[in-house]
Amino acid sequence: MIKGINMEILIWQMRTARGLSCRQLACLTGLSKSTINNLENQKISPTLDELNIISKALHCKISDLYSE
C-alpha cells in the first residue's frame, strides 16, 4: 500500500519574499494570473513544468517551492 504524500506549496511565500505581485509573477512566467492564484491556494496541483518555470522566474530551486 502506498501512503499519500502531503506537500505544502510555497509559491506565495517565495513570491512575496521577493516583493512580486501575482500579476508580476504571471508576466515573468507566461502563466495566467488565475493559474498562479490557484497554485498558491492549492486549488490545483502544479505540474513539473510549471514548477520549473516558476522556480526560474523566482531564481530558486524547485525544491524551494514546496515542503513535505
Solvent accessible surface area in square Angstrom, and as a share of the most:
residue,aa,sasa,rsa
1,M,228,1.02
2,I,168,0.85
3,K,166,0.70
4,G,74,0.71
5,I,133,0.67
6,N,133,0.68
7,M,77,0.34
8,E,84,0.38
9,I,16,0.08
10,L,37,0.18
11,I,0,0.00
12,W,131,0.46
13,Q,75,0.33
14,M,32,0.14
15,R,21,0.08
16,T,55,0.32
17,A,83,0.64
18,R,100,0.37
19,G,63,0.61
20,L,39,0.19
21,S,50,0.32
22,C,20,0.12
23,R,157,0.57
24,Q,90,0.40
25,L,0,0.00
26,A,11,0.08
27,C,107,0.64
28,L,105,0.52
29,T,18,0.10
30,G,69,0.66
31,L,32,0.16
32,S,60,0.39
33,K,99,0.42
34,S,69,0.44
35,T,30,0.18
36,I,0,0.00
37,N,65,0.33
38,N,44,0.23
39,L,0,0.00
40,E,24,0.11
41,N,82,0.42
42,Q,92,0.41
43,K,143,0.61
44,I,75,0.38
45,S,96,0.62
46,P,26,0.16
47,T,75,0.44
48,L,130,0.65
49,D,92,0.48
50,E,30,0.13
51,L,15,0.07
52,N,53,0.27
53,I,52,0.27
54,I,0,0.00
55,S,5,0.03
56,K,136,0.58
57,A,18,0.14
58,L,1,0.00
59,H,161,0.72
60,C,25,0.15
61,K,137,0.58
62,I,51,0.26
63,S,60,0.38
64,D,51,0.27
65,L,0,0.00
66,Y,60,0.23
67,S,44,0.28
68,E,163,0.73
